[in-house]
Amino acid sequence: MALKVLSKDGFYGWVNMAVMFFFNIAIMLIMVSFGVFLPSWVEEFAWNRGMLTGANTLMMILTGIAAPMVGIFIMKQGARRAILIGNIINVCGLALLAYQDRIWHLYLGFGALIGIGLSLGGMLAMMTVINNWFIKKRSIALAVSMASMGISGTVMTPALMGMIHAVGWRNTYLIIAAIVLTLSVIIPAIFLKNKPEDLGQVPDGPVPTKQEKADAEALAYKNVYKTPVDFTAREAIRTRTMWLLVGYGTMTFLAMNGLMPIQIDFLLDIGLSDYKASAVVGVFSAIMAISQLGIGFLGLRFKMHSLAVVSIIFAIIGFAVLMFSNSMLMALTYCTFLGIGFGIQSIAMGNLFPDYFGRTEFPKIMGYTMPFTIIIAGFGGPIAGFIRESAGTYIPAFQLFLGFLILAFLCIIFARPPVHPSLKKGAL
């Protein structure tokens, strides 16, 4: 069976998807840990919330600044090498956090080391692997691999809270480091393959028989847009569509990143216990995972652009409910809408860029656009933290984030598929 998967007549893409499924569990664990640990740091060190979330912002800024170089590195060296090097750096950062007792330790461990590690061995490398192996089936492959992030958040957020109470937050960080080492370094080192061409295979697997192809086309793909000609990074940058997509992703990610690091702290503010707060965050992650899986299959039948528009509508409703949340029921309600909205958005962004611009220079295109998205979005946490310190409540910050989501809605409405320059010339 193993030889069949590795042969020219087989398809190794599903193995890669499974590797990325477990890889994303570890990546999500790193990302959610900051918000879970924040109350412990405030209690033990009396650090200012705005200063604390600044470490998360530094992580985002470094991730964004490094993105163009990471895109070029991935194109030249492959996503596998980027994942291994990046996550070895992540493990070092996590180990440092376990022994921190100064705020600059937090900035070095989470801000600097994990910022560089996630840029090199995080989402861009993961999406490149999926994009290399899948075209028509990309929405399903990306949805399944990324759904593990929601599943991880569902299980890991309460589990992390329990471990902090049981063994302390320092030992909990050592446990996270061990998990990341296993899922993001050892397993990819053994099983991950960069491209189907490396094994003599083709994206999506062997060409089906005529009948299988007819059945598949009758079932799906008719409403799905894929660019007939791949764009170079230079060509993509010159299109209005790319910048509208950047605006959509930036505004949405800014709102999401403004909420995630402080969500548990907000839930504690409205009177929920730490276990109830972690349970709410777990529900959010579960709904996000379910919506990601659902969008993967819907992406075979409906245009990803239309699904992206729906994602913003759900997110806007979620933030509107969030501003009035004062009970467990209201918290679960906003989590439902935001989980669906952000779940759809994460898959939509991972599909719209390769759908519109192709797979040839995908890492470079994403590398050039990510600095705008990640760096700007990185200020969401500090904005919320400083507003909380000055106003005594997170509500004004949530109102601001709602405004950003409305801007994201306007961006995605007009982000239509671009026409490749060569096709424009051919039409003249």
C-alpha positions in Angstrom: 0.0 0.0 0.0 2.8 2.4 0.9 4.5 1.7 -2.4 1.3 2.4 -4.3 0.9 5.8 -2.6 4.5 6.7 -3.6 4.2 5.4 -7.2 3.4 7.4 -10.3 0.0 5.8 -10.4 -0.7 6.7 -6.7 -1.5 9.9 -4.9 0.4 11.1 -1.9 -1.6 14.2 -1.4 -3.9 12.7 1.2 -0.9 11.7 3.3 0.3 15.3 3.1 -3.2 16.5 4.1 -3.1 14.2 7.2 0.3 15.5 8.1 -1.0 19.0 7.8 -4.0 18.1 9.9 -1.8 17.3 12.9 0.6 20.1 12.1 -2.2 22.6 12.4 -3.1 21.2 15.9 0.3 22.3 17.1 0.1 25.7 15.3 -3.3 26.4 16.9 -2.0 25.4 20.3 0.8 28.0 20.0 -1.7 30.7 18.9 -4.4 30.1 21.6 -1.9 29.7 24.4 -1.3 33.4 24.6 -4.9 34.3 25.5 -5.1 31.4 28.0 -1.9 32.3 29.8 -2.5 36.1 29.8 -4.6 36.1 33.1 -1.9 34.1 34.8 0.7 36.6 33.9 -1.4 39.5 35.0 -2.0 37.8 38.3 1.6 36.7 39.0 3.5 39.6 37.6 0.9 42.5 37.6 2.0 43.3 34.0 -0.2 45.8 32.1 -2.5 44.1 29.6 -1.6 46.5 26.8 2.1 45.8 27.4 1.4 42.1 27.5 -0.5 42.0 24.2 2.4 44.0 22.7 4.3 40.7 22.6 1.6 39.2 20.5 1.8 42.3 18.2 5.6 41.9 17.9 5.1 38.3 16.9 2.6 39.5 14.2 4.9 42.3 13.0 7.9 40.0 12.6 5.8 37.3 10.9 4.6 40.0 8.4 8.0 41.5 7.8 9.6 38.1 7.1 6.8 37.0 4.8 8.2 38.2 1.5 11.6 36.5 2.2 9.8 33.4 3.5 7.8 33.2 0.2 10.9 33.3 -1.8 12.6 30.7 0.5 9.7 28.3 0.1 9.8 28.6 -3.7 13.5 27.8 -3.7 13.9 25.4 -0.8 10.4 23.9 -0.5 7.7 24.1 2.2 9.1 21.0 4.0 12.4 22.6 4.9 10.6 25.8 6.0 8.3 23.9 8.3 11.2 22.0 9.9 13.4 25.0 10.5 10.5 27.3 11.6 9.1 24.9 14.2 12.5 24.1 15.7 12.6 27.9 16.4 9.1 27.7 17.8 10.1 25.0 20.2 13.0 27.1 21.4 10.6 30.0 22.0 8.2 27.9 23.9 10.9 26.5 26.1 12.1 30.1 26.9 8.5 31.1 27.9 8.4 28.3 30.5 11.3 30.1 32.4 10.3 33.7 31.9 10.2 36.1 34.8 10.7 39.5 33.0 8.5 41.0 30.4 11.3 41.1 27.9 11.6 37.4 28.1 8.0 37.3 26.8 8.8 39.6 24.0 11.9 37.5 23.1 10.2 34.1 23.4 6.7 34.8 22.0 7.3 38.0 20.1 10.7 37.3 18.4 11.3 33.5 18.3 7.7 32.4 17.7 7.2 35.3 15.4 10.0 34.2 13.2 9.1 30.5 13.6 5.5 30.9 12.6 6.4 33.1 9.6 8.8 30.5 8.3 7.1 27.3 9.4 3.4 28.3 9.8 0.4 29.1 7.6 2.2 30.1 4.4 4.2 26.9 4.3 1.1 24.8 5.1 -1.1 26.4 2.5 1.7 26.0 -0.1 1.8 22.2 0.6 -2.0 22.0 0.1 -1.9 24.3 -3.0 0.9 22.2 -4.5 -1.1 18.9 -4.2 -4.7 20.0 -4.8 -6.4 22.2 -7.4 -10.0 21.1 -7.9 -10.1 19.4 -4.5 -8.3 22.3 -2.8 -11.3 23.5 -0.8 -11.8 20.1 0.8 -8.2 19.4 1.4 -7.6 22.9 3.0 -10.8 22.6 5.0 -10.0 19.2 6.5 -6.4 20.2 7.3 -7.4 23.5 8.9 -10.4 22.1 10.7 -8.0 20.5 13.1 -7.2 24.1 14.3 -10.8 24.4 15.5 -10.8 20.9 17.0 -7.5 21.8 18.7 -9.0 24.9 20.2 -12.1 23.0 21.4 -10.1 20.5 23.3 -6.9 22.3 24.1 -8.3 25.6 25.5 -10.0 23.8 28.4 -7.2 21.3 28.7 -4.6 24.1 28.9 -6.6 25.8 31.6 -6.8 22.5 33.5 -3.1 21.9 33.1 -2.3 25.4 34.4 -4.3 24.6 37.5 -2.7 21.2 37.9 1.0 21.7 37.1 1.4 25.4 36.7 1.7 27.6 33.6 5.5 27.0 33.3 5.2 23.2 33.0 2.3 23.6 30.7 4.5 25.5 28.3 7.0 22.7 28.4 4.2 20.3 27.5 3.2 22.5 24.5 6.9 22.5 23.4 6.9 18.7 23.3 3.7 18.6 21.3 5.0 21.1 18.8 8.2 19.1 18.4 6.3 15.9 17.7 3.6 17.2 15.4 5.4 20.0 13.6 9.0 18.7 13.4 9.3 15.0 13.7 6.2 13.9 11.8 6.7 16.3 8.8 10.4 15.3 8.7 9.4 11.7 8.2 6.3 12.0 6.0 5.9 15.4 4.3 6.6 15.7 0.5 6.8 19.1 -1.2 5.2 18.6 -4.6 3.4 15.8 -6.6 6.0 16.3 -9.4 8.7 15.1 -6.9 7.1 11.6 -7.1 6.1 11.8 -10.7 2.4 12.4 -9.7 -0.1 15.1 -10.6 -2.3 17.5 -8.4 -5.6 15.9 -7.3 -4.4 12.4 -8.2 -4.5 10.2 -11.3 -6.8 11.3 -14.1 -10.2 9.6 -13.6 -12.0 7.5 -16.2 -14.4 9.2 -18.6 -17.4 8.1 -16.6 -15.8 9.1 -13.2 -15.0 12.5 -14.7 -18.5 13.0 -16.0 -20.0 12.1 -12.6 -17.7 14.5 -10.8 -18.4 17.3 -13.2 -22.1 16.7 -12.8 -21.8 16.9 -9.1 -19.4 19.9 -8.7 -17.0 22.4 -10.1 -19.4 24.1 -12.5 -19.7 27.2 -10.4 -16.1 27.2 -9.2 -13.8 29.7 -10.7 -10.1 28.8 -11.4 -7.9 31.2 -13.3 -7.1 29.8 -16.8 -3.6 31.4 -16.7 -1.4 31.6 -13.7 -0.3 35.1 -12.7 3.2 36.0 -11.7 3.7 37.9 -8.5 4.4 41.1 -10.4 1.2 40.7 -12.5 -0.9 39.9 -9.4 0.3 43.0 -7.5 -0.9 45.2 -10.3 -4.5 44.1 -10.1 -7.1 45.9 -8.0 -8.5 42.5 -7.0 -5.5 41.5 -5.0 -5.5 44.7 -2.9 -9.3 44.3 -2.3 -8.5 40.7 -1.0 -5.8 42.1 1.1 -8.2 44.7 2.5 -10.8 41.9 3.2 -8.2 39.7 5.0 -6.6 42.6 6.9 -9.8 44.0 8.3 -11.2 40.6 9.2 -8.0 39.4 10.7 -7.6 42.7 12.7 -11.0 42.1 14.3 -10.2 38.5 15.0 -6.8 39.2 16.4 -8.2 41.9 18.5 -10.6 39.5 20.2 -8.6 36.2 20.4 -5.8 37.3 22.9 -8.3 39.0 25.3 -11.4 36.8 24.9 -10.9 34.8 28.1 -10.1 38.1 30.0 -13.3 39.6 28.6 -15.4 36.6 29.7 -13.9 36.8 33.2 -14.8 40.5 33.2 -18.5 39.8 32.6 -18.6 37.3 35.5 -17.9 33.9 34.0 -15.6 31.5 35.8 -12.3 30.5 34.2 -13.7 27.1 33.4 -16.8 28.6 31.8 -14.7 31.1 29.9 -12.5 28.4 28.5 -15.6 26.3 27.6 -17.0 29.2 25.6 -13.7 29.6 23.7 -13.8 25.8 23.2 -17.3 26.1 21.7 -16.1 28.9 19.4 -13.3 26.7 18.2 -15.7 23.7 17.6 -18.1 25.8 15.6 -15.2 27.2 13.6 -14.0 23.7 12.8 -17.5 22.6 11.7 -17.9 25.6 9.5 -14.4 25.0 7.9 -15.4 21.4 7.0 -18.7 22.6 5.7 -17.2 25.3 3.5 -14.7 22.8 2.1 -17.6 20.8 0.6 -19.6 23.9 -0.3 -16.6 25.2 -2.1 -17.0 22.4 -4.7 -20.5 23.7 -5.6 -20.5 27.5 -5.0 -18.1 30.3 -5.8 -15.7 31.0 -3.0 -16.3 34.7 -3.4 -20.0 34.3 -2.5 -19.0 32.2 0.6 -16.5 34.9 1.6 -19.3 37.5 1.5 -21.4 35.3 3.8 -18.5 35.0 6.2 -18.4 38.7 6.8 -22.1 38.9 7.4 -21.9 36.3 10.1 -18.9 38.0 11.7 -20.7 41.4 11.8 -23.7 39.8 13.5 -21.3 38.1 15.9 -19.6 41.3 17.0 -22.9 43.0 17.3 -24.0 40.4 19.8 -20.6 40.4 21.5 -21.0 44.1 22.5 -24.1 43.2 24.5 -22.9 39.9 26.0 -23.3 39.7 29.8 -24.2 36.0 30.3 -23.1 32.5 29.3 -26.0 32.3 26.8 -25.1 35.6 25.1 -21.4 34.5 25.0 -22.4 31.2 23.3 -24.5 33.1 20.8 -21.7 35.5 19.7 -19.3 32.5 19.6 -21.7 30.7 17.2 -21.8 33.6 14.7 -18.1 34.4 15.0 -17.1 30.8 14.8 -19.1 30.4 11.5 -17.8 33.7 10.1 -14.2 33.3 10.9 -14.3 29.6 10.0 -15.5 30.4 6.5 -13.1 33.3 6.2 -10.1 31.2 6.9 -10.9 28.8 4.1 -12.0 31.5 1.7 -8.7 33.3 2.0 -6.8 30.1 1.5 -8.7 29.4 -1.7 -9.3 32.9 -3.3 -5.7 33.7 -3.9 -4.8 30.5 -5.7 -8.2 30.4 -7.5 -7.7 34.0 -8.8 -3.9 33.9 -9.4 -2.9 30.3 -9.7 -0.4 28.0 -8.0 2.9 28.8 -9.8 4.0 31.8 -7.7 1.5 31.3 -4.8 4.2 31.5 -2.0 5.7 34.7 -3.5 2.3 36.3 -4.0 1.2 35.5 -0.5 4.6 36.5 0.9 4.2 40.0 -0.6 0.7 40.5 0.7 1.0 39.1 4.2 3.0 42.0 5.6 0.0 44.3 5.2 -2.4 41.7 6.6 -0.4 40.4 9.5 1.4 43.6 10.7 -1.8 45.7 10.7 -3.8 42.9 12.3 -1.1 42.6 15.0 -2.3 45.8 16.6 -5.7 44.4 17.3 -4.7 42.9 20.7 -2.9 46.0 22.0 -5.7 48.2 20.9 -8.2 46.1 22.9 -5.8 45.9 25.8 -5.1 49.6 26.1 -8.8 50.5 25.7 -9.6 48.0 28.5 -7.0 49.6 30.8 -8.2 53.2 30.1 -12.0 52.7 29.8 -12.4 49.7 32.2 -14.2 47.8 29.5 -13.5 46.1 26.1 -16.8 47.4 24.5 -15.3 50.5 22.8 -12.7 48.2 21.2 -15.4 45.8 20.0 -17.3 48.8 18.4 -14.1 49.7 16.6 -13.6 46.2 15.3 -17.2 46.1 14.1 -16.4 49.1 11.9 -13.4 47.2 10.5 -15.6 44.3 9.6 -17.9 46.6 7.7 -14.9 47.8 5.7 -14.0 44.2 5.0 -17.5 43.6 3.7 -17.1 46.4 1.2 -13.7 45.1 0.1 -14.9 41.5 -0.6 -18.0 42.7 -2.4 -15.9 44.2 -5.2 -13.1 41.6 -5.2 -14.1 39.9 -8.5 -11.8 37.5 -10.4 -9.1 39.4 -12.4 -8.4 38.8 -16.1 -4.9 37.8 -16.9 -3.0 40.4 -19.1 -2.4 37.8 -21.8 -6.2 37.2 -22.2 -6.8 40.9 -22.3 -4.4 41.2 -25.2 -5.9 38.2 -27.0 -9.3 39.8 -26.7 -8.2 43.0 -28.6 
